[in-house]
Amino acid sequence: MTTTQLTTSKAHIDYGLDTLFGRVTKSAECQVGLEQVEHDPTRFALRVQSPMPEDLEQAKTVLVRVEGRRLNGVIRHTERLDDQSLKMEVEPE
């Protein structure tokens, strides 16, 4: 569960997918919101609004550049929300 939306804006996202041939990194420009994670203050939640890449939901790692900040980490939980956005809970590296 997340609370307190921190920021919402256009962001550049690099995300890593695991394939049979190793890790593949892809990029996208998306509208995102950053949120705190209530039960684990060391993590953050990245809420990506539609439209977004179809394979983003399978990402294992993420690096996001938003409003002059650079955040990256391992995706620990992914959830598709009713508004078709994607919420990714990220453990920073």
Stockholm file with secondary structure:
# STOCKHOLM 1.0

chainA/1-93         MTTTQLTTSKAHIDYGLDTLFGRVTKSAECQVGLEQVEHDPTRFALRVQSPMPEDLEQAKTVLVRVEGRRLNGVIRHTERLDDQSLKMEVEPE
#=GR chainA/1-93 SS CEEEEEEEEEEEEEEEEEETTEEEEEEEEEEEEEEEETTCTTCEEEEECSSCCGGGGGCSEEEEEETTEEEEEEEEEEEECTTSCEEEEEEEC
#=GC SS_cons        CEEEEEEEEEEEEEEEEEETTEEEEEEEEEEEEEEEETTCTTCEEEEECSSCCGGGGGCSEEEEEETTEEEEEEEEEEEECTTSCEEEEEEEC
//
